[in-house]
Amino acid sequence: MSTEKKMSLTLKVLLGMAIGIAIGLAINLGGLNTPGGFINTYVVDGLFFVVGKMFINALKMLVVPLVFFSLICGVCGIGNINTLGRVGGKSFALYMLTTAIAIASAITIAAFAGIGEGMNQVSAATFTGKEAPPLSEVLISIIPTNPVKAMANGDMLPLIFFSILVGISMLMVGKKARSFIEGAEIANEIMMKMVTIVMSVAPYAVFALIARSMANLGLDLLGQLAGYVLVLTGALLAHLFVTLMLVLKLFSGLSPAMFLKKIRNAQVFAFSTASSNATIPVTLRTVTERMGVDNSVASFTIPFGATINMDGTAIMQGVATVFIANVYNVDLGFGGYLTVILMSVLASVGTAGVPGVGLIMLSMVFTQVGLPIEGIGLILGVDRLMDMIRTAVNVSGDAVVSCVVAKSEAKLDASVYVDPEAGAIDIDEAIHIDQAVEEELAHVVEAVKSSETP
């Protein structure tokens, strides 16, 4: 038996990302990505695009059934409606608190840095902002008129509401719902296994996603907006490594170093997909199997956080607002920045966790404080890369709140959290099919068929 240590999935994913960055930059800087050329048509927008898109679709495929079954199991696992209320209340309060801190600190950092001052430039690029729905509409839409339609559209808040309501109703029915609960638990276990299978091909998909992004973006656009990029990246990293880690340590006493080590997988997926929703399966698996958070808590906090927790997006809004205000010599004053903070916190509720949503929210903020919408054209070129970084911060915030809430409810297994190898995926094991299990299942199916024979 070989004693050679296998490379972990996290290391393989990071290696895939590094190779993707190198090859993508080589294509871009070498001028090989000419529109209509062979590399652009068949490699960047061909092979890389297809592989990356298939992987993202596979992740999105898992979101709705995973959230539905895990939430039902979570509610039934809590077994007490009052406890469910506490979990929801704590999660909401922490998500709103971290979002408010995020944008306030971002505005402060950007204001001191003075980014955009003296540029006095007007961009020819335009951006048409989609009007954000009023708070009343967001609240009304939480209750779905058609749960099946909400599932088909992937609308998280209506899906969360319906799933929780189903779980509560099952608790109220009692013993009669036992078979349904057992079925939901089996379905949830099957979905988690599917997550493991999809993650086994992640290194190749992450390579394709990153290579395509770097081949298209390159370094030129980053050079033009170096100040904005550096300040925004600094604010995002400060929130991740300082604010979130302080929240984790102060409210739970857990080790930030162990958290950062175990969250890397979810961060890489979030960075690659730029979508909190698409990363839900990976984040959910990470906090439950790697960090020891009980599914009864994680099944609520993770999809809930993917919907309302927009720390990274809030930071982008704060930095972008200061940047554009300086570019156009607009003095927003204390009242203007306070409005930005309040609007960003409120706008995060019910905003979809999908790529590019930050620009929609930003257009709403700009309109409210009187900044020209066309100013968004100045940051469009680098927004995709920034979107990838801020999504990784969003996902990290979801995991922090999950750990804090679970610890406060005595729903976190400390032995799993402190074990560096807990929940680590062995790719060979992930896609291995046990012959004994196959034969056992075949016997069960045969027995069922025999019992149905008249």
SEKEMAR-811159 format. One record per residue (C-alpha): x, y, z; residue in three letters. Coordinates in steps of 0.02 Angstrom, whole numbers. Layout:
% SEKEMAR-811159
((X; Y; Z); ALA)
...
% end
This chain:
% SEKEMAR-811159
((0; 0; 0); MET)
((73; 169; -50); SER)
((112; 289; 91); THR)
((123; 437; -27); GLU)
((12; 578; 35); LYS)
((-124; 623; -89); LYS)
((-147; 803; -143); MET)
((-302; 877; -60); SER)
((-447; 945; -162); LEU)
((-412; 1121; -97); THR)
((-232; 1112; -158); LEU)
((-288; 1045; -327); LYS)
((-416; 1185; -344); VAL)
((-286; 1317; -298); LEU)
((-164; 1240; -421); LEU)
((-297; 1244; -557); GLY)
((-330; 1428; -517); MET)
((-145; 1472; -524); ALA)
((-120; 1383; -691); ILE)
((-278; 1466; -757); GLY)
((-214; 1639; -709); ILE)
((-45; 1605; -792); ALA)
((-119; 1537; -954); ILE)
((-255; 1671; -961); GLY)
((-128; 1811; -940); LEU)
((-14; 1729; -1070); ALA)
((-157; 1728; -1195); ILE)
((-204; 1909; -1156); ASN)
((-29; 1983; -1149); LEU)
((26; 1882; -1301); GLY)
((-114; 1957; -1405); GLY)
((-185; 1785; -1440); LEU)
((-363; 1829; -1390); ASN)
((-405; 1928; -1546); THR)
((-594; 1926; -1578); PRO)
((-634; 1799; -1712); GLY)
((-464; 1716; -1699); GLY)
((-436; 1531; -1670); PHE)
((-387; 1548; -1485); ILE)
((-531; 1666; -1448); ASN)
((-662; 1564; -1540); THR)
((-612; 1386; -1497); TYR)
((-516; 1402; -1333); VAL)
((-567; 1556; -1232); VAL)
((-749; 1571; -1288); ASP)
((-754; 1387; -1338); GLY)
((-673; 1259; -1223); LEU)
((-648; 1372; -1070); PHE)
((-823; 1444; -1083); PHE)
((-909; 1276; -1105); VAL)
((-817; 1188; -964); VAL)
((-840; 1334; -844); GLY)
((-1024; 1357; -888); LYS)
((-1061; 1171; -868); MET)
((-984; 1174; -695); PHE)
((-1082; 1328; -641); ILE)
((-1242; 1249; -708); ASN)
((-1203; 1091; -609); ALA)
((-1187; 1193; -450); LEU)
((-1346; 1291; -485); LYS)
((-1435; 1126; -523); MET)
((-1405; 1074; -343); LEU)
((-1459; 1236; -258); VAL)
((-1649; 1221; -255); VAL)
((-1667; 1037; -204); PRO)
((-1523; 1055; -79); LEU)
((-1597; 1209; 4); VAL)
((-1772; 1133; 4); PHE)
((-1727; 966; 83); PHE)
((-1592; 1033; 200); SER)
((-1708; 1168; 267); LEU)
((-1847; 1042; 300); ILE)
((-1721; 930; 389); CYS)
((-1653; 1081; 481); GLY)
((-1822; 1137; 546); VAL)
((-1868; 960; 598); CYS)
((-1695; 940; 676); GLY)
((-1719; 1096; 781); ILE)
((-1885; 1023; 836); GLY)
((-1941; 1185; 920); ASN)
((-2020; 1336; 835); ILE)
((-1955; 1455; 969); ASN)
((-1777; 1395; 937); THR)
((-1804; 1421; 750); LEU)
((-1856; 1600; 786); GLY)
((-1698; 1629; 887); ARG)
((-1588; 1560; 748); VAL)
((-1673; 1671; 619); GLY)
((-1665; 1826; 729); GLY)
((-1480; 1803; 771); LYS)
((-1436; 1770; 588); SER)
((-1529; 1924; 525); PHE)
((-1454; 2038; 659); ALA)
((-1276; 1978; 625); LEU)
((-1294; 1992; 436); TYR)
((-1360; 2170; 450); MET)
((-1226; 2217; 576); LEU)
((-1081; 2153; 470); THR)
((-1152; 2236; 313); THR)
((-1167; 2405; 402); ALA)
((-989; 2391; 469); ILE)
((-928; 2340; 297); ALA)
((-993; 2491; 202); ILE)
((-952; 2615; 342); ALA)
((-772; 2556; 349); SER)
((-760; 2555; 158); ALA)
((-817; 2737; 146); ILE)
((-693; 2786; 282); THR)
((-547; 2697; 198); ILE)
((-589; 2766; 25); ALA)
((-612; 2943; 92); ALA)
((-441; 2941; 176); PHE)
((-360; 2868; 20); ALA)
((-433; 3007; -87); GLY)
((-458; 2896; -239); ILE)
((-522; 2983; -396); GLY)
((-470; 3158; -341); GLU)
((-404; 3265; -482); GLY)
((-459; 3148; -622); MET)
((-593; 3266; -689); ASN)
((-636; 3143; -825); GLN)
((-803; 3099; -902); VAL)
((-826; 2924; -967); SER)
((-912; 2895; -1133); ALA)
((-972; 2727; -1070); ALA)
((-1149; 2716; -1007); THR)
((-1240; 2600; -892); PHE)
((-1428; 2586; -880); THR)
((-1474; 2541; -703); GLY)
((-1617; 2427; -663); LYS)
((-1731; 2506; -535); GLU)
((-1724; 2413; -370); ALA)
((-1891; 2354; -300); PRO)
((-1962; 2450; -151); PRO)
((-1949; 2369; 21); LEU)
((-2137; 2335; 23); SER)
((-2122; 2232; -137); GLU)
((-1974; 2135; -65); VAL)
((-2075; 2092; 91); LEU)
((-2229; 2041; -10); ILE)
((-2125; 1931; -128); SER)
((-2059; 1829; 19); ILE)
((-2224; 1734; 16); ILE)
((-2234; 1642; -151); PRO)
((-2399; 1635; -245); THR)
((-2330; 1481; -332); ASN)
((-2196; 1382; -238); PRO)
((-2155; 1278; -392); VAL)
((-2124; 1436; -493); LYS)
((-2012; 1504; -354); ALA)
((-1912; 1343; -361); MET)
((-1900; 1349; -550); ALA)
((-1838; 1529; -545); ASN)
((-1720; 1497; -401); GLY)
((-1796; 1637; -296); ASP)
((-1712; 1611; -127); MET)
((-1822; 1707; -5); LEU)
((-1987; 1629; -64); PRO)
((-1902; 1458; -69); LEU)
((-1836; 1481; 108); ILE)
((-2007; 1536; 171); PHE)
((-2098; 1389; 90); PHE)
((-1969; 1261; 148); SER)
((-1975; 1324; 328); ILE)
((-2166; 1324; 324); LEU)
((-2165; 1143; 262); VAL)
((-2045; 1096; 402); GLY)
((-2150; 1183; 535); ILE)
((-2308; 1100; 470); SER)
((-2223; 930; 478); MET)
((-2177; 963; 660); LEU)
((-2357; 1008; 698); MET)
((-2423; 850; 612); VAL)
((-2310; 745; 723); GLY)
((-2291; 556; 706); LYS)
((-2394; 547; 547); LYS)
((-2258; 645; 456); ALA)
((-2119; 528; 512); ARG)
((-2102; 441; 344); SER)
((-2098; 609; 254); PHE)
((-1961; 670; 371); ILE)
((-1859; 512; 343); GLU)
((-1881; 533; 156); GLY)
((-1821; 714; 166); ALA)
((-1668; 660; 265); GLU)
((-1626; 527; 136); ILE)
((-1650; 653; -5); ALA)
((-1539; 777; 86); ASN)
((-1403; 646; 104); GLU)
((-1416; 606; -81); ILE)
((-1399; 791; -126); MET)
((-1243; 808; -18); MET)
((-1168; 659; -108); LYS)
((-1205; 745; -273); MET)
((-1113; 899; -209); VAL)
((-962; 789; -174); THR)
((-968; 716; -349); ILE)
((-981; 887; -432); VAL)
((-839; 954; -324); MET)
((-726; 812; -381); SER)
((-709; 895; -552); VAL)
((-686; 1069; -478); ALA)
((-498; 1090; -513); PRO)
((-527; 1078; -702); TYR)
((-680; 1191; -699); ALA)
((-594; 1324; -593); VAL)
((-447; 1321; -715); PHE)
((-565; 1354; -861); ALA)
((-662; 1492; -771); LEU)
((-507; 1586; -714); ILE)
((-413; 1564; -878); ALA)
((-558; 1639; -976); ARG)
((-578; 1786; -856); SER)
((-393; 1830; -862); MET)
((-384; 1807; -1051); ALA)
((-523; 1936; -1070); ASN)
((-474; 2057; -931); LEU)
((-285; 2058; -934); GLY)
((-190; 2192; -839); LEU)
((-221; 2349; -944); ASP)
((-388; 2392; -864); LEU)
((-317; 2363; -691); LEU)
((-177; 2485; -729); GLY)
((-300; 2623; -777); GLN)
((-397; 2605; -614); LEU)
((-256; 2551; -499); ALA)
((-309; 2666; -356); GLY)
((-489; 2606; -356); TYR)
((-438; 2423; -370); VAL)
((-307; 2434; -232); LEU)
((-421; 2525; -109); VAL)
((-569; 2410; -145); LEU)
((-462; 2254; -130); THR)
((-384; 2321; 31); GLY)
((-556; 2360; 105); ALA)
((-620; 2186; 59); LEU)
((-470; 2099; 134); LEU)
((-478; 2207; 291); ALA)
((-660; 2158; 314); HIS)
((-620; 1974; 289); LEU)
((-465; 1962; 398); PHE)
((-509; 2092; 530); VAL)
((-696; 2125; 547); THR)
((-761; 1950; 513); LEU)
((-624; 1866; 614); MET)
((-657; 1982; 762); LEU)
((-843; 1941; 751); VAL)
((-801; 1755; 748); LEU)
((-682; 1766; 895); LYS)
((-785; 1885; 1003); LEU)
((-954; 1800; 980); PHE)
((-900; 1618; 972); SER)
((-722; 1603; 1038); GLY)
((-677; 1493; 887); LEU)
((-505; 1499; 805); SER)
((-498; 1620; 656); PRO)
((-343; 1529; 590); ALA)
((-436; 1362; 580); MET)
((-586; 1449; 501); PHE)
((-478; 1529; 365); LEU)
((-396; 1362; 328); LYS)
((-562; 1270; 308); LYS)
((-656; 1405; 212); ILE)
((-531; 1410; 68); ARG)
((-629; 1288; -40); ASN)
((-788; 1391; -31); ALA)
((-689; 1552; -61); GLN)
((-608; 1481; -219); VAL)
((-778; 1425; -287); PHE)
((-853; 1595; -246); ALA)
((-707; 1683; -331); PHE)
((-725; 1573; -485); SER)
((-914; 1587; -505); THR)
((-942; 1764; -435); ALA)
((-1109; 1698; -371); SER)
((-1157; 1670; -189); SER)
((-1307; 1567; -244); ASN)
((-1204; 1451; -355); ALA)
((-1084; 1424; -209); THR)
((-1221; 1374; -85); ILE)
((-1191; 1185; -104); PRO)
((-1004; 1205; -73); VAL)
((-1027; 1327; 72); THR)
((-1158; 1216; 153); LEU)
((-1047; 1064; 142); ARG)
((-898; 1162; 209); THR)
((-983; 1227; 366); VAL)
((-1069; 1062; 407); THR)
((-935; 933; 368); GLU)
((-777; 1037; 385); ARG)
((-827; 1154; 528); MET)
((-951; 1047; 624); GLY)
((-1103; 1162; 612); VAL)
((-1262; 1061; 633); ASP)
((-1369; 1050; 477); ASN)
((-1519; 1117; 575); SER)
((-1428; 1286; 584); VAL)
((-1325; 1285; 423); ALA)
((-1474; 1239; 314); SER)
((-1554; 1403; 366); PHE)
((-1406; 1523; 385); THR)
((-1315; 1481; 222); ILE)
((-1457; 1505; 94); PRO)
((-1523; 1651; 199); PHE)
((-1351; 1731; 197); GLY)
((-1329; 1703; 10); ALA)
((-1486; 1808; -11); THR)
((-1466; 1950; 114); ILE)
((-1282; 1953; 163); ASN)
((-1192; 2070; 43); MET)
((-1039; 2126; 141); ASP)
((-926; 2124; -11); GLY)
((-1053; 2212; -120); THR)
((-1081; 2344; 15); ALA)
((-894; 2378; 22); ILE)
((-890; 2399; -167); MET)
((-1034; 2523; -157); GLN)
((-945; 2625; -24); GLY)
((-779; 2633; -117); VAL)
((-862; 2663; -287); ALA)
((-971; 2803; -215); THR)
((-819; 2895; -146); VAL)
((-722; 2864; -307); PHE)
((-858; 2928; -425); ILE)
((-900; 3075; -309); ALA)
((-717; 3129; -315); ASN)
((-705; 3104; -504); VAL)
((-855; 3218; -532); TYR)
((-809; 3338; -390); ASN)
((-972; 3305; -298); VAL)
((-971; 3338; -111); ASP)
((-1094; 3214; -34); LEU)
((-1061; 3267; 146); GLY)
((-1101; 3167; 302); PHE)
((-1287; 3155; 260); GLY)
((-1251; 3087; 87); GLY)
((-1135; 2952; 150); TYR)
((-1257; 2906; 289); LEU)
((-1391; 2884; 154); THR)
((-1273; 2770; 58); VAL)
((-1245; 2663; 213); ILE)
((-1432; 2646; 251); LEU)
((-1480; 2612; 71); MET)
((-1345; 2481; 48); SER)
((-1399; 2387; 204); VAL)
((-1582; 2390; 153); LEU)
((-1546; 2349; -30); ALA)
((-1450; 2193; 21); SER)
((-1614; 2114; 80); VAL)
((-1691; 2016; -63); GLY)
((-1553; 2053; -188); THR)
((-1506; 1901; -291); ALA)
((-1334; 1825; -258); GLY)
((-1285; 1820; -442); VAL)
((-1142; 1896; -543); PRO)
((-1157; 2083; -577); GLY)
((-1295; 2119; -452); VAL)
((-1182; 2248; -368); GLY)
((-1198; 2363; -519); LEU)
((-1387; 2358; -506); ILE)
((-1379; 2405; -322); MET)
((-1248; 2538; -358); LEU)
((-1356; 2623; -490); SER)
((-1495; 2638; -361); MET)
((-1376; 2715; -233); VAL)
((-1305; 2838; -360); PHE)
((-1480; 2895; -409); THR)
((-1528; 2923; -227); GLN)
((-1376; 3031; -183); VAL)
((-1371; 3125; -349); GLY)
((-1216; 3051; -430); LEU)
((-1216; 3028; -621); PRO)
((-1261; 2850; -669); ILE)
((-1140; 2856; -816); GLU)
((-1000; 2860; -686); GLY)
((-1024; 2672; -668); ILE)
((-947; 2659; -842); GLY)
((-779; 2702; -764); LEU)
((-776; 2545; -659); ILE)
((-863; 2425; -778); LEU)
((-699; 2361; -847); GLY)
((-636; 2295; -681); VAL)
((-802; 2252; -601); ASP)
((-797; 2069; -653); ARG)
((-634; 2040; -561); LEU)
((-692; 2141; -410); MET)
((-856; 2045; -412); ASP)
((-758; 1883; -393); MET)
((-664; 1949; -241); ILE)
((-816; 2022; -154); ARG)
((-915; 1861; -180); THR)
((-778; 1767; -88); ALA)
((-798; 1892; 55); VAL)
((-988; 1870; 53); ASN)
((-972; 1681; 67); VAL)
((-847; 1698; 209); SER)
((-971; 1807; 302); GLY)
((-1107; 1675; 279); ASP)
((-993; 1544; 356); ALA)
((-941; 1657; 502); VAL)
((-1122; 1694; 549); VAL)
((-1165; 1508; 534); SER)
((-1026; 1463; 656); CYS)
((-1072; 1602; 779); VAL)
((-1257; 1558; 780); VAL)
((-1222; 1370; 792); ALA)
((-1103; 1397; 939); LYS)
((-1231; 1505; 1030); SER)
((-1362; 1368; 1006); GLU)
((-1243; 1227; 1057); ALA)
((-1259; 1159; 879); LYS)
((-1074; 1157; 835); LEU)
((-962; 1004; 854); ASP)
((-799; 1077; 922); ALA)
((-704; 915; 888); SER)
((-743; 930; 702); VAL)
((-699; 1116; 698); TYR)
((-525; 1092; 772); VAL)
((-484; 939; 665); ASP)
((-389; 1001; 510); PRO)
((-435; 844; 411); GLU)
((-620; 835; 459); ALA)
((-732; 828; 305); GLY)
((-588; 837; 182); ALA)
((-634; 760; 15); ILE)
((-536; 616; -59); ASP)
((-576; 630; -244); ILE)
((-546; 445; -274); ASP)
((-669; 404; -135); GLU)
((-792; 535; -194); ALA)
((-819; 452; -362); ILE)
((-792; 272; -303); HIS)
((-943; 158; -321); ILE)
((-949; 22; -189); ASP)
((-998; -144; -268); GLN)
((-1070; -208; -103); ALA)
((-1182; -55; -92); VAL)
((-1238; -80; -271); GLU)
((-1283; -262; -237); GLU)
((-1375; -215; -78); GLU)
((-1478; -85; -170); LEU)
((-1516; -210; -309); ALA)
((-1583; -333; -180); HIS)
((-1693; -197; -103); VAL)
((-1764; -150; -274); VAL)
((-1795; -333; -314); GLU)
((-1884; -358; -147); ALA)
((-1996; -207; -181); VAL)
((-2041; -274; -353); LYS)
((-2080; -446; -281); SER)
((-2195; -370; -149); SER)
((-2290; -275; -284); GLU)
((-2318; -432; -388); THR)
((-2498; -494; -365); PRO)
% end
